[in-house]
Amino acid sequence: MTLETLLSESLKLKPEDQLRVVETIMDNLSTPNNKIDALWNEEAQRRLALYDAGLVSTIPAEELLNQSL
């Protein structure tokens, strides 16, 4: 089944069944994933090492948040 077919068919469900589908997917996404957590930890450690070594520059959060997109 393709994603397009799944989406199309899910829109034909009763609202309460659509909600059940959404809740099931959200619960699945909320479940911790040790592999992904480990990858993010590695990335954070890599970035911290670059910062500690003075190889990257930073900007204050206020400046970043005030930038217009």
C-alpha positions in Angstrom: 0.0 0.0 0.0 1.4 3.4 -0.9 1.3 6.4 1.4 -1.1 8.2 -0.9 -3.5 5.2 -0.8 -3.2 5.0 3.0 -3.9 8.7 3.3 -6.8 8.6 0.9 -8.4 5.6 2.7 -7.9 7.1 6.1 -9.9 10.2 5.1 -12.8 7.9 4.4 -12.9 6.7 8.0 -15.3 8.0 10.6 -13.9 10.9 12.6 -13.5 8.7 15.7 -11.6 6.1 13.7 -9.4 8.8 12.2 -8.6 10.0 15.7 -7.7 6.5 16.7 -5.2 6.3 13.8 -3.7 9.6 14.7 -3.4 8.7 18.4 -1.8 5.4 17.5 0.8 7.0 15.3 1.5 9.8 17.9 2.0 7.1 20.6 4.4 5.3 18.4 6.4 8.5 17.7 6.5 9.3 21.4 8.1 5.9 22.2 11.8 6.4 22.9 14.1 5.1 20.2 17.5 4.2 21.7 19.2 4.2 18.3 18.0 7.7 17.4 18.8 8.9 21.0 22.3 7.5 20.6 22.8 9.2 17.3 21.7 12.6 18.7 24.0 12.1 21.7 26.9 11.5 19.3 26.0 14.6 17.3 25.8 16.7 20.5 29.2 15.4 21.7 30.7 16.2 18.3 29.3 19.7 18.3 30.5 20.3 21.9 34.0 19.1 21.0 34.1 21.6 18.0 32.9 24.4 20.3 35.5 23.5 23.0 38.2 23.4 20.4 37.3 26.9 19.2 36.5 25.6 15.7 32.9 27.0 15.6 31.5 30.3 16.5 28.2 30.9 18.3 25.7 33.7 18.5 23.5 34.6 21.4 20.0 33.0 21.5 18.4 36.4 21.6 20.1 37.4 18.3 19.1 34.2 16.7 15.4 34.5 17.8 15.3 38.1 16.6 16.4 37.3 13.1 13.7 37.6 10.5 13.2 34.7 8.2 
